[in-house]
């Protein structure tokens, strides 16, 4: 997988759906682990301690996912919530849909529609606010060069598709670059040719980041 979509960190998106006085409030956040998902689920349960149900669903980029109906009839709440997250192509997200019971039973079909609609509303709100971002597989590359070669190497890096994340000026110049995974290899080859073995390049481990 070269990229995926997720919610920005430190953001909570929400959406609401009402049916026959039952309120369904979807709360969506970015997570990095199962522990973070569980912590958010517990926080929502404390926030809405008086609600009838707090239905969680989460997906991690490594393929793990979980959902629970939290007392609702089987497959009427947690799975529909998870299906919306899947359908939106989101990874590393957790959604908890809180239900305040309005006094009227909605039936299995009504519950599926309600949990689906609330989750869709939260995803739509995040998308409209520009809070859904693409995470791309990137490789950090640090290049150490002498001052006379700095401009030439910088142009080569930018022409090779790199983004400059930072630059350190000391006895030599260290340019901190970020490439989309795979694009660093032609750059490193050109650097070896250009500098005739005098280059110093440190290639980091691939990771996911905004690019």
Secondary structure by P-SEA (a helix, b strand, c coil): cccccccccccccbbbbbcccbbbbbbbbbbccaaaaaaaaaaaaaaacccccccccccccccccccccccccccccaaaaaaaaaaaccccbbbbbbbccccccccaaaaaaaaaaaaaaaaaaaaaaccbbbbcbbbbbbbbbcccaaaaaaaaaaaacccccccccccbbbbbbbcccccaaaaaaaaaaaacccbbbbbbccccccc
